Amino acid sequence: MNTPFDESLALRTRANALQQHEALLPATGPTQIPDAVRIGRQISELGTLIRELGEEFSDRAAKQPAPGHAIPAAMAYAEAIGSLGEASAALGTVAHQLGFLCQTAENRHLPWVREGRKDAVRVIEDAVETARDEVHGTRPLNQAALHLSPPPDDLRGQAALSRSTTAAAPVPADLAGPAPAPAATAAHTDQRLR
């Protein structure tokens, strides 16, 4: 069974994969219409990520009784799956609107078509932003990872403290020099903050 540290590492790896996918989402705007093939590939990649996260979730849910560290990890995976499902649905909307733009390309000069095409572009922009927000579902994965294992700097500090078996020897007064006046320093700092 994974240790809390292994679990934390797995969560961070999944979070990084989501961040990389978020960076691949298209930029949008009135003159920037996403490529339909690219959108189709991103929907497929999201499906793969959802399947992989679903397997991670089911692996943790299958172990009964579940170790304490598996439960927050499973919950984080479940939340990320929900976010990716929403992102996939948003990209499905983009694909649908791209189909409409393709279907009406020859009649774009007609007033009703022109208005419909403007609306489709707005829907595409909103849907891509929704997908971007939802793919940013790395938050629960990172939070669970942080909960299970502190950042490396904290780990190094804890390891150093645990290796220390003796207290530091006091420095002789003649080598240490005069002690600073903490009260005066604190008062001076307090005045600057006001």
Secondary structure, DSSP 8 states (H G I E B T S, - for coil): ---HHHHHHHHHHHHHHHHHHHHHS---BTTB---HHHHHHHHHHHHHHHHHHHHHHHHHHHSSS--TTHHHHHHHHHHHHHHHHHHHHHHHHHHHHHHHHHHTGGGTTSHHHHHHHHHHHHHHHHHHHHHHHHHTTHHHHHHHHHHHS--HHHHHHHHHHHH--S------HHHH-----HHHHHHHHHHHH-
